Amino acid sequence: MNIKYVLGSILTIPLLPLLYFQGKKIKASVPKLPEAKGVQGRSSFSSEKVLRMLTIGESTIAGVGVNTHQEGFTGSLANELAPALKTRIDWKVYAKSGYTAKRVKERIIDCISEKSVDFVVIGLGGNDAFELNTPKKWNRDVRELIKSIRLKFKGVPIVFINMPPIKEFPAFTSLVKFTIGNLVSILGKELNKIVQDFEQVYYYRRAVSSVDLIERYKLTIAPTDFFSDGVHPSKTTYQIWAKDISNFMMQSTEIKNAILQARS
């Protein structure tokens, strides 16, 4: 039993009507941006050696906030990883805005047409939190998702990126940031436990923080520049986030070797 979740639920129950009202108001006020175009491509770094990457998930992976995936998270991640691995990276996106871990497993995995890939990157958690899914349900759904991917691609390395920074979303009220943001944190801790039970499945557990990224990468932008619509990342954010994920992957000898061995 997750004590923090139970205590949080007890505190949240009386606030549910207000959360519902505020959620409807936020949804109506935030512009509905389309998903990015161009679901497949390749890194700008050219090489005879090739790695095949799939990215799977919710709106962040779907590229909401930018015009094309080439300038979004997936294209940016490929461009960061390719020179570090000294190989071209061919990529394809399988993602849908609004999807939870369960929906991804049920509606996306069977639609993947590739017969083999070298590694998979997954971005989920925001919608599971918005739907107030319990840690137990999240645990079960993520495990089923991992198993379904492994059935399709035996032994493929899987990397879960960090959970969305709900508490920083400018469009959200303080109440929504507190309740949903805390649930995202709880689901993130649950995900960290889940990956320990699988070989070559990894999770970047560092919390996303605009202040932290600005300091670490010596950026000359303001925290407000991180969002395209008050909720989804801007083009700049996708590129910075991808760089940070790439650094996490390349600084881990285990992840790096798992990816390179998958190619061989």
N, C-alpha and C positions, 0 to 999 in steps of 0.2 A: 504493500500500500504506500502510495506517495503522500506523505504527511503534508508537504507544502501545497500539493494540489487540493487535498481535502480541506485544509484550512482556507485556501483561496476560494474554493467553491462555496464554503459557508459564508464568507464575506461577500461573495459576488451575487448569490441568489437574490437578495433583496434589491440589488441594483439592475437586475435583468431587464425590467421594463425601460429604464433609462438608457441602458446600453443599446437596446433594440431601437429606441427612438433616435439616439445619436448616430447609430450605425446607418439608419435609413437616410438621415440628413447628410452624412458624409458621402454616402454612395451617390446621392443626387447632386452633390456639389462638385465631386471630382470628375473631370472630363474623361470620357471613355476613349482611351487611346487604343489604337489597333496593335496587334502583334506584329513583330518585325517580319519583313519579307526575305526571301532567299534562304530557305532552310538548310541548304548544304553549300559547302565551299571548301577552300583549302587555305592554309597559312601562306603568308607572304614570303616566308623563308622557303627557298626551293632546295630540293635534294632528291637524289635517286631513291633514297630510303624513305619509306612512308609509314606513318602510324595512322590508324583509323580511330577517331574519337566520336562517341555519341554523347550528346547532352540531353538530359531528360528532366522534366519537372513542370513547375507552375509558371506564373507570369514573368518572373525574372529570367528564366531560361527561354521563355517565349519571346523575349526581347521587347516587352511593352515599354515604350518610352523612347525608342529609336526607330529609324526607318528600316534598317537592314540588320540581319544577324552578323554581317561582316563587321559592323561598327558596334555591335552589342556585346554581350558577355561571351558567347561562344567563339565568335571570330577573334575577339581580343585575347581570349585564353589560348587559342591555337597559335596566335602570333607571338605570345609570350613563351609558350612551351617549346615551340619548334626550334629556335636557335639554341635553347638550353639543352635540348635532346639531340641537336644536330640532325634533324630529320624533318621532312615535310609532314604536315598533319592535315589529313583530309577529315572533314567533320560534317556531321548532320544533326539537326535539332529535332527532337520529338518532345513537344511541350504544349501545354494549353493553359491559358489564363483561367484561374478559378479552380484548378484541379487539386485535389488532396492526394495523399499517397495511395489511397484505395482506388481512386478514379484513374490514376496513372497506371496502376497495375491492371485494372480491368479494361481500360479503354485504349491504352497506348501500346503496351508491351507486345501484344499480339499483332499490332500493325507495323512493327519494325520489320523492314524488308531485308536488311543486311543479314548475310549468313554468318559473318564473323567480324569482330571488331577487336581493337587492342586495349581500349579502356573506356569506361563510362563515368561521366560526371553528372551528379544529380543535385538539383536544387528544389527543396520542398520545405514545408513547415508553416508557412504563412496562412494558407487556407485551412489547414487542420486546426490552427489556433482560432481563426475567425469562426469556424464551425463549432468551437468549444469541445473538440474531440478530447477524450481523456487520454492520459499517458498510456493506459493499458491498451486502448484501441489503436493509438499511434504506434505503439510497440508491435502489436500484431500486424498492422497494415504494412509497416516498413519491412518487417521480416518476410512477409509474403511477397513484397515487391522485390526484395533482394533475391529470394528463391526463384521468382519467375524470370528474373534477368539471368541468373546462373543456369537455369534450365535451357535458356535460349543460347547463352554464350558461356560455355563451361569454363570456370576458373578465371573469368575476366576480372581485372582489377576495377573496383568501384570506389569513387571518391564522392562523398557528400560534402557540399560546400556549407559554409556557416549559415545559421538561421537568419531570416530577415530582421532588420533592426526596427521593429515595430515602434519602440519607444521614441524613435527619432522622426517618425513620419509627421511632417508639418500639418497635414490635413486632418490628423486625428486629435480628438479631445483628450484632455488629461486622463479622464476616466477610461477611455478606450486604450490609451497608451499603457496605463497601469495594469488593467485586467488582461488584455490580450498580450501585451508585452511580457508580463510575468509568466503567462502560459507558454509563450514561445520559449522562454528561458527553461522552463520545466521540460518541455518537449526536447529541447536541445540536450539537456542532461540525460534524458532517456535514450536519445539517439547515440550518445557517446557510450552508453552501456551496451546497446544493441550491437554496434560494430565490433565489440570485443569478442563476440561469439562467432564471427565469420573470418575466414582467411582472406586476406587481401581486400578487405573492405575498410575504408578509412573515413574519418569525419574531421573537418577543420572546425574545432570547437571555439576558437577565438571569436568573441562577440564583435559584430560589425559596429564601429563607432566612427562617425565623421571626424571627430576631434583626434582620435587615435590615428586614423589614416592620414590626416593632414600633417600631424607631427612626424609620423614615421617616414612618410614619403616627401616631406618638406614641400607640401603643396601650397599654392598661392590662391586658393579658392576658399569661399565661405561655406559653412555647413549647409546653407540653403541651396547651394549649387549642386548638391548631391541628388536632388529630386527633380523629375521632369513635370510631375503633376501633384506633388505633395504626398505621393505614395510610392510611385515606381522610380527606379533609378534613372538618372540622366545619362547621356552618352559618356560624359567624363567619369561618372561613377562606375559604369560597366567596365571601363578600361582600367580604372584603379583597382576595382574589386577583382578583376581577372588577373591583374599583375600580382595581387596579394595571394590569390589562390595558387597561381603558378609558383610563387616563391615557397609557399607551404609545401607543395608537391615536390619541388626540386630540392628543398632542404632536407627532405626525408629520403634517406638512402633506400629504405624499404619500398616506398612508393615508386621512386625512380626506377629501381631494379625490377619491380613487378611489371611496370609498363614496358620496359625494354625487353624483358624475358617473354612477355606476351607476343611481341613482334617476332622474336626468334622461334 
